[in-house]
Amino acid sequence: MTLIIGIRSKDGVVLGSDRKVLRSGEVEYSNKIFIVNNVALAVEGLTGIRDDSLYLLNAELQRGRGVDTLYEMKVIAEDIIAELTERYRDRVREEMPIGVLMAGREYLVNGKALLYYIHGMGYGEAVDFLCTGHGGHYATSLAKFLPKKDHDVIENAKRVAFIISWVTEDVDVTVGGDPDVVIVQDSDKPASEPIEQLDANLVNNMKIKAKEVKKRFADIIFGST
């Protein structure tokens, strides 16, 4: 019950997700992108295991272990994901019940913006593009063509918001809520808050545009009849 999209742009990275969550059999809407130690994490999989992963990550950081790079955050998250998968794989009957897409600057407060995807077995790799989650199959055909690596982060963030809005409810009922989209720009200058939220007005504009295009989609492809 998730759609997560990550894309490398010419000046940074974009990370987006829907907000529909299934908890105790009930649908609710909440953020799926979490900011931990200046790193944005979008987590796919079972909600309870997601909650555990964030709790364990915060607990590890609170122990006073010095973490100064995104790579170190990746390594810590890999161990946590591997442990949780080992614990719950048989119980929930899913081979990989959790996955995490991370976005942040190389040195957390400065440096090149990077994306890492951590697979359920606890293996992470750098990616320039990822479209995953239950809605990922539906979104990939658009996500392959609309965002471009030579666009800036704002333009790609708008397009990610459009894609999530396109898939929401009408295409995949497990994907829903307003798009949650964050931006991490490349920068040599340290910043206390390097992760920015896409402006709510731009998100709303993309929601409206997606609805308009859906109504005209057949005419766009085949012409009006």
C-alpha positions as YAML, in Angstrom:
chain: A
units: angstrom
residues:
- id: 1
  name: MET
  ca: [0.00, 0.00, 0.00]
- id: 2
  name: THR
  ca: [2.62, 2.48, -1.10]
- id: 3
  name: LEU
  ca: [4.10, 4.35, -4.03]
- id: 4
  name: ILE
  ca: [7.64, 5.69, -3.67]
- id: 5
  name: ILE
  ca: [9.56, 7.53, -6.39]
- id: 6
  name: GLY
  ca: [13.15, 8.75, -6.32]
- id: 7
  name: ILE
  ca: [14.93, 10.58, -9.13]
- id: 8
  name: ARG
  ca: [18.33, 12.17, -9.61]
- id: 9
  name: SER
  ca: [18.14, 15.66, -11.11]
- id: 10
  name: LYS
  ca: [20.83, 17.96, -12.47]
- id: 11
  name: ASP
  ca: [21.17, 19.78, -9.14]
- id: 12
  name: GLY
  ca: [20.02, 17.29, -6.52]
- id: 13
  name: VAL
  ca: [17.54, 14.51, -5.81]
- id: 14
  name: VAL
  ca: [13.77, 14.24, -5.37]
- id: 15
  name: LEU
  ca: [11.92, 11.77, -3.16]
- id: 16
  name: GLY
  ca: [8.15, 11.37, -3.25]
- id: 17
  name: SER
  ca: [5.49, 9.14, -1.74]
- id: 18
  name: ASP
  ca: [1.75, 8.83, -1.30]
- id: 19
  name: ARG
  ca: [0.19, 9.02, 2.19]
- id: 20
  name: LYS
  ca: [-2.21, 6.06, 2.38]
- id: 21
  name: VAL
  ca: [-1.45, 3.72, 5.29]
- id: 22
  name: LEU
  ca: [-3.12, 0.51, 6.46]
- id: 23
  name: ARG
  ca: [-2.93, 0.11, 10.24]
- id: 24
  name: SER
  ca: [-4.84, -2.59, 12.15]
- id: 25
  name: GLY
  ca: [-7.02, -3.14, 9.11]
- id: 26
  name: GLU
  ca: [-8.04, 0.53, 8.96]
- id: 27
  name: VAL
  ca: [-7.01, 3.05, 6.32]
- id: 28
  name: GLU
  ca: [-5.45, 6.30, 7.48]
- id: 29
  name: TYR
  ca: [-3.45, 9.06, 5.85]
- id: 30
  name: SER
  ca: [-0.09, 10.17, 7.21]
- id: 31
  name: ASN
  ca: [3.43, 11.00, 6.11]
- id: 32
  name: LYS
  ca: [5.53, 8.17, 4.72]
- id: 33
  name: ILE
  ca: [8.69, 10.25, 4.40]
- id: 34
  name: PHE
  ca: [10.54, 10.70, 7.67]
- id: 35
  name: ILE
  ca: [13.48, 13.00, 8.40]
- id: 36
  name: VAL
  ca: [16.12, 11.41, 10.64]
- id: 37
  name: ASN
  ca: [19.53, 13.02, 11.17]
- id: 38
  name: ASN
  ca: [19.12, 15.19, 8.04]
- id: 39
  name: VAL
  ca: [18.23, 12.15, 5.93]
- id: 40
  name: ALA
  ca: [14.83, 11.58, 4.30]
- id: 41
  name: LEU
  ca: [13.57, 8.01, 4.47]
- id: 42
  name: ALA
  ca: [10.59, 6.62, 2.56]
- id: 43
  name: VAL
  ca: [9.70, 3.17, 3.85]
- id: 44
  name: GLU
  ca: [7.64, 0.57, 2.00]
- id: 45
  name: GLY
  ca: [6.18, -2.54, 3.55]
- id: 46
  name: LEU
  ca: [4.17, -3.46, 6.62]
- id: 47
  name: THR
  ca: [3.37, -0.49, 8.84]
- id: 48
  name: GLY
  ca: [4.39, -2.12, 12.11]
- id: 49
  name: ILE
  ca: [7.77, -3.16, 10.76]
- id: 50
  name: ARG
  ca: [8.25, 0.34, 9.37]
- id: 51
  name: ASP
  ca: [7.58, 1.77, 12.83]
- id: 52
  name: ASP
  ca: [10.11, -0.64, 14.34]
- id: 53
  name: SER
  ca: [12.76, 0.34, 11.81]
- id: 54
  name: LEU
  ca: [12.41, 4.04, 12.61]
- id: 55
  name: TYR
  ca: [12.44, 3.37, 16.35]
- id: 56
  name: LEU
  ca: [15.61, 1.28, 16.09]
- id: 57
  name: LEU
  ca: [17.31, 3.83, 13.85]
- id: 58
  name: ASN
  ca: [16.61, 6.67, 16.26]
- id: 59
  name: ALA
  ca: [17.72, 4.52, 19.20]
- id: 60
  name: GLU
  ca: [21.01, 3.72, 17.47]
- id: 61
  name: LEU
  ca: [21.69, 7.40, 16.83]
- id: 62
  name: GLN
  ca: [20.81, 8.36, 20.41]
- id: 63
  name: ARG
  ca: [23.50, 6.05, 21.73]
- id: 64
  name: GLY
  ca: [25.97, 8.74, 20.78]
- id: 65
  name: ARG
  ca: [27.51, 6.95, 17.83]
- id: 66
  name: GLY
  ca: [29.03, 9.59, 15.57]
- id: 67
  name: VAL
  ca: [27.37, 9.55, 12.15]
- id: 68
  name: ASP
  ca: [28.63, 12.19, 9.74]
- id: 69
  name: THR
  ca: [27.88, 10.74, 6.30]
- id: 70
  name: LEU
  ca: [24.94, 9.36, 4.37]
- id: 71
  name: TYR
  ca: [26.95, 6.20, 3.79]
- id: 72
  name: GLU
  ca: [27.17, 5.59, 7.54]
- id: 73
  name: MET
  ca: [23.40, 6.07, 7.82]
- id: 74
  name: LYS
  ca: [22.97, 3.54, 5.04]
- id: 75
  name: VAL
  ca: [25.13, 0.96, 6.83]
- id: 76
  name: ILE
  ca: [23.19, 1.37, 10.09]
- id: 77
  name: ALA
  ca: [19.87, 1.11, 8.25]
- id: 78
  name: GLU
  ca: [21.07, -1.99, 6.37]
- id: 79
  name: ASP
  ca: [21.72, -3.83, 9.63]
- id: 80
  name: ILE
  ca: [18.34, -2.81, 11.05]
- id: 81
  name: ILE
  ca: [16.44, -3.87, 7.92]
- id: 82
  name: ALA
  ca: [18.29, -7.20, 7.77]
- id: 83
  name: GLU
  ca: [17.48, -7.88, 11.43]
- id: 84
  name: LEU
  ca: [13.78, -7.04, 11.02]
- id: 85
  name: THR
  ca: [13.45, -9.12, 7.86]
- id: 86
  name: GLU
  ca: [15.05, -12.10, 9.59]
- id: 87
  name: ARG
  ca: [12.70, -11.71, 12.54]
- id: 88
  name: TYR
  ca: [9.43, -11.28, 10.64]
- id: 89
  name: ARG
  ca: [9.92, -13.02, 7.29]
- id: 90
  name: ASP
  ca: [8.32, -16.31, 8.32]
- id: 91
  name: ARG
  ca: [5.77, -14.74, 10.64]
- id: 92
  name: VAL
  ca: [4.26, -12.49, 7.98]
- id: 93
  name: ARG
  ca: [5.01, -14.86, 5.10]
- id: 94
  name: GLU
  ca: [6.74, -12.23, 3.02]
- id: 95
  name: GLU
  ca: [10.27, -12.72, 1.77]
- id: 96
  name: MET
  ca: [11.10, -9.01, 2.01]
- id: 97
  name: PRO
  ca: [8.50, -7.24, 4.20]
- id: 98
  name: ILE
  ca: [10.27, -3.87, 4.16]
- id: 99
  name: GLY
  ca: [12.38, -1.64, 1.90]
- id: 100
  name: VAL
  ca: [13.78, 1.86, 2.37]
- id: 101
  name: LEU
  ca: [14.66, 4.64, -0.06]
- id: 102
  name: MET
  ca: [17.01, 7.19, 1.52]
- id: 103
  name: ALA
  ca: [17.81, 10.69, 0.28]
- id: 104
  name: GLY
  ca: [20.40, 13.05, 1.70]
- id: 105
  name: ARG
  ca: [23.65, 14.88, 1.20]
- id: 106
  name: GLU
  ca: [26.90, 12.95, 1.18]
- id: 107
  name: TYR
  ca: [28.06, 14.61, 4.41]
- id: 108
  name: LEU
  ca: [24.49, 15.06, 5.70]
- id: 109
  name: VAL
  ca: [24.62, 18.87, 5.87]
- id: 110
  name: ASN
  ca: [26.58, 19.42, 2.66]
- id: 111
  name: GLY
  ca: [27.87, 17.64, -0.42]
- id: 112
  name: LYS
  ca: [26.29, 15.94, -3.39]
- id: 113
  name: ALA
  ca: [22.72, 14.74, -2.89]
- id: 114
  name: LEU
  ca: [22.38, 10.96, -3.16]
- id: 115
  name: LEU
  ca: [19.73, 8.25, -3.19]
- id: 116
  name: TYR
  ca: [20.20, 4.82, -1.61]
- id: 117
  name: TYR
  ca: [17.71, 1.97, -1.78]
- id: 118
  name: ILE
  ca: [17.95, -0.69, 0.93]
- id: 119
  name: HIS
  ca: [16.45, -4.00, -0.09]
- id: 120
  name: GLY
  ca: [14.67, -6.21, 2.41]
- id: 121
  name: MET
  ca: [17.63, -8.53, 2.85]
- id: 122
  name: GLY
  ca: [19.64, -5.59, 4.20]
- id: 123
  name: TYR
  ca: [21.61, -4.70, 1.09]
- id: 124
  name: GLY
  ca: [21.76, -1.06, 0.01]
- id: 125
  name: GLU
  ca: [22.81, 0.43, -3.32]
- id: 126
  name: ALA
  ca: [23.07, 3.89, -4.82]
- id: 127
  name: VAL
  ca: [20.37, 4.62, -7.40]
- id: 128
  name: ASP
  ca: [19.57, 7.48, -9.77]
- id: 129
  name: PHE
  ca: [15.99, 6.35, -10.35]
- id: 130
  name: LEU
  ca: [13.56, 4.15, -8.46]
- id: 131
  name: CYS
  ca: [9.83, 3.61, -8.63]
- id: 132
  name: THR
  ca: [8.70, 1.06, -6.05]
- id: 133
  name: GLY
  ca: [5.90, -0.03, -3.76]
- id: 134
  name: HIS
  ca: [2.53, -1.55, -4.65]
- id: 135
  name: GLY
  ca: [1.82, 1.32, -7.01]
- id: 136
  name: GLY
  ca: [5.28, 1.22, -8.55]
- id: 137
  name: HIS
  ca: [4.28, -0.93, -11.52]
- id: 138
  name: TYR
  ca: [1.54, 1.51, -12.49]
- id: 139
  name: ALA
  ca: [3.74, 4.57, -12.05]
- id: 140
  name: THR
  ca: [6.87, 3.33, -13.80]
- id: 141
  name: SER
  ca: [5.62, 3.97, -17.34]
- id: 142
  name: LEU
  ca: [5.14, 7.65, -16.49]
- id: 143
  name: ALA
  ca: [8.13, 7.93, -14.16]
- id: 144
  name: LYS
  ca: [10.44, 6.67, -16.91]
- id: 145
  name: PHE
  ca: [9.48, 9.52, -19.22]
- id: 146
  name: LEU
  ca: [8.26, 12.56, -17.27]
- id: 147
  name: PRO
  ca: [11.11, 13.30, -14.82]
- id: 148
  name: LYS
  ca: [14.46, 13.93, -16.50]
- id: 149
  name: LYS
  ca: [17.98, 13.93, -15.09]
- id: 150
  name: ASP
  ca: [18.71, 17.23, -16.85]
- id: 151
  name: HIS
  ca: [15.76, 18.98, -15.18]
- id: 152
  name: ASP
  ca: [16.23, 20.85, -11.91]
- id: 153
  name: VAL
  ca: [14.84, 19.47, -8.66]
- id: 154
  name: ILE
  ca: [11.79, 21.74, -8.60]
- id: 155
  name: GLU
  ca: [10.66, 20.67, -12.07]
- id: 156
  name: ASN
  ca: [11.20, 16.99, -11.31]
- id: 157
  name: ALA
  ca: [9.49, 17.33, -7.92]
- id: 158
  name: LYS
  ca: [6.41, 18.74, -9.66]
- id: 159
  name: ARG
  ca: [6.42, 15.82, -12.08]
- id: 160
  name: VAL
  ca: [6.79, 13.31, -9.25]
- id: 161
  name: ALA
  ca: [3.77, 14.92, -7.56]
- id: 162
  name: PHE
  ca: [1.86, 14.63, -10.84]
- id: 163
  name: ILE
  ca: [2.70, 10.92, -11.20]
- id: 164
  name: ILE
  ca: [1.64, 10.11, -7.63]
- id: 165
  name: SER
  ca: [-1.60, 12.04, -8.19]
- id: 166
  name: TRP
  ca: [-2.16, 10.12, -11.44]
- id: 167
  name: VAL
  ca: [-1.87, 6.73, -9.74]
- id: 168
  name: THR
  ca: [-3.80, 7.71, -6.59]
- id: 169
  name: GLU
  ca: [-7.12, 5.89, -6.14]
- id: 170
  name: ASP
  ca: [-8.27, 5.75, -9.78]
- id: 171
  name: VAL
  ca: [-5.40, 3.59, -11.03]
- id: 172
  name: ASP
  ca: [-4.41, 1.82, -7.79]
- id: 173
  name: VAL
  ca: [-6.78, 1.93, -4.82]
- id: 174
  name: THR
  ca: [-3.92, 1.08, -2.44]
- id: 175
  name: VAL
  ca: [-2.26, 4.42, -3.24]
- id: 176
  name: GLY
  ca: [-3.85, 7.57, -1.86]
- id: 177
  name: GLY
  ca: [-3.67, 10.94, -0.16]
- id: 178
  name: ASP
  ca: [-1.82, 14.06, -1.19]
- id: 179
  name: PRO
  ca: [1.67, 13.51, -2.63]
- id: 180
  name: ASP
  ca: [4.48, 14.00, -0.12]
- id: 181
  name: VAL
  ca: [7.53, 15.26, -2.03]
- id: 182
  name: VAL
  ca: [10.89, 16.42, -0.68]
- id: 183
  name: ILE
  ca: [13.95, 17.93, -2.35]
- id: 184
  name: VAL
  ca: [17.64, 17.65, -1.49]
- id: 185
  name: GLN
  ca: [19.90, 19.96, -3.48]
- id: 186
  name: ASP
  ca: [23.62, 19.56, -4.09]
- id: 187
  name: SER
  ca: [25.51, 22.11, -2.01]
- id: 188
  name: ASP
  ca: [29.03, 22.63, -0.70]
- id: 189
  name: LYS
  ca: [27.62, 25.06, 1.84]
- id: 190
  name: PRO
  ca: [26.47, 23.38, 5.10]
- id: 191
  name: ALA
  ca: [22.79, 23.79, 5.99]
- id: 192
  name: SER
  ca: [21.03, 22.96, 9.25]
- id: 193
  name: GLU
  ca: [17.93, 21.81, 7.31]
- id: 194
  name: PRO
  ca: [19.07, 20.48, 3.93]
- id: 195
  name: ILE
  ca: [15.78, 18.75, 3.13]
- id: 196
  name: GLU
  ca: [13.03, 20.92, 1.66]
- id: 197
  name: GLN
  ca: [9.34, 20.16, 1.18]
- id: 198
  name: LEU
  ca: [7.79, 20.86, -2.21]
- id: 199
  name: ASP
  ca: [5.49, 23.86, -1.90]
- id: 200
  name: ALA
  ca: [1.91, 22.81, -1.12]
- id: 201
  name: ASN
  ca: [0.51, 25.06, -3.87]
- id: 202
  name: LEU
  ca: [2.68, 23.30, -6.46]
- id: 203
  name: VAL
  ca: [1.51, 19.91, -5.16]
- id: 204
  name: ASN
  ca: [-2.12, 21.01, -5.41]
- id: 205
  name: ASN
  ca: [-1.56, 22.30, -8.95]
- id: 206
  name: MET
  ca: [-0.19, 18.90, -9.96]
- id: 207
  name: LYS
  ca: [-3.20, 17.14, -8.41]
- id: 208
  name: ILE
  ca: [-5.52, 19.34, -10.46]
- id: 209
  name: LYS
  ca: [-3.47, 18.80, -13.61]
- id: 210
  name: ALA
  ca: [-3.55, 15.01, -13.14]
- id: 211
  name: LYS
  ca: [-7.35, 15.06, -12.87]
- id: 212
  name: GLU
  ca: [-7.65, 17.24, -15.96]
- id: 213
  name: VAL
  ca: [-5.35, 15.02, -18.03]
- id: 214
  name: LYS
  ca: [-7.23, 11.87, -16.95]
- id: 215
  name: LYS
  ca: [-10.46, 13.35, -18.27]
- id: 216
  name: ARG
  ca: [-8.86, 14.19, -21.62]
- id: 217
  name: PHE
  ca: [-6.55, 11.18, -21.86]
- id: 218
  name: ALA
  ca: [-8.42, 9.29, -24.57]
- id: 219
  name: ASP
  ca: [-8.74, 12.44, -26.68]
- id: 220
  name: ILE
  ca: [-5.03, 13.21, -26.24]
- id: 221
  name: ILE
  ca: [-4.07, 9.75, -27.53]
- id: 222
  name: PHE
  ca: [-6.73, 9.11, -30.16]
- id: 223
  name: GLY
  ca: [-8.19, 12.54, -30.88]
- id: 224
  name: SER
  ca: [-11.71, 13.71, -30.09]
- id: 225
  name: THR
  ca: [-14.59, 11.76, -31.58]
...
